[in-house]
Amino acid sequence: MPWIETVAYEDATGKLKMLYDRVKGPNDNVDNIMMMHSLRPHSMEGHMALYKYVLHHSGNTLPKWFLEVLGVWVSALNECNYCVAHHFAGLKRILGDDARAHAILAAIEARDLDAAPLDAAEKQAMAYARQLTRDPSGLTENDVISLRAAGFSDGEILEINQVSAYFSYANRTVLGLGCSTKGDILGLSPNNSDDPDSWNHS
């Protein structure tokens, strides 16, 4: 059970019901992380907009599977098992290579970037995400210069930054309110990236 009151889908009315209908998955399932916002629907609206825009928007140019890798990495660093479970399931589905996905997860769990089946640029992005998560004030312009030298455009550096920052926010929502995966369907996401207003999970 979460540590604060939440409103179930069947009990929702008004704006909350409207938002639940926007974010729900199969069988009217609403992810528990969204239900954490049920007493303040406006914060759910803000959370979902941020999530959709930084991770599931057609304006991004980095592959979605790698953005999910960053999310799993940051969540593991923050010891947020909820987000690791959800986004590893999504990563595995999007990547379509179970062996590689599990090898990435094993490297993440071991905190061993060298062991991850990722290229040098991707590992550089992972190192940046680790620094942003663990010691953000320790970052300098040289860290961004290193990402640029690895081949990332400034827009892609922004994507790396925003996805990493978003997951720390989501992790703190989960860990601070006692959110669990009980009843959730793992790995669903708002997959219509061409429509930023489409939040339904599938």
Secondary structure, DSSP 4 states (H G I P E B T S, - for coil): --SS----GGG--HHHHHHHHHH--GGG---HHHHTTTTSHHHHHHHHHHHHHHHS-TT--S-HHHHHHHHHHHHHHTT-HHHHHHHHHHHHHHH--HHHHHHHHHHHHTT-GGGSS--HHHHHHHHHHHHHHH-GGG--HHHHHHHHHTT--HHHHHHHHHHHHHHHHHHHHHHHHT---TT--TT-----TT-TT-----
